[in-house]
């Protein structure tokens, strides 16, 4: 049985995946995809700096 922290972590991962999928579905052009890639790269870089 997962504890509360594991449950929250699992739900957060699922929510993030759904958010990314929705963002990808909004892409209509290559430029949209490139902008989205930049957005997620910036978020990942920020996460690395705050760890």
C-alpha positions, -999 to +999 in steps of 0.1 A: +000+000+000+015+033-010+020+060+016+006+096+012+039+110-003+040+082-029+004+088-038+009+125-042+041+120-063+022+095-085-007+119-090+017+148-098+035+127-124+002+118-140-010+154-140+022+166-156+020+140-184-016+150-191-005+187-192+023+179-216+001+159-238-025+187-240+003+212-248+015+189-276-021+185-290-022+223-293+008+224-316-004+231-352+030+240-368+066+232-364+071+266-349+045+258-322+064+226-314+097+245-313+083+271-289+069+244-267+103+226-267+119+259-256+093+262-228+100+228-214+137+231-218+135+263-197+114+246-171+139+216-169+168+240-167+151+258-138+144+226-120+181+216-123+191+250-108+168+246-078+177+210-069 
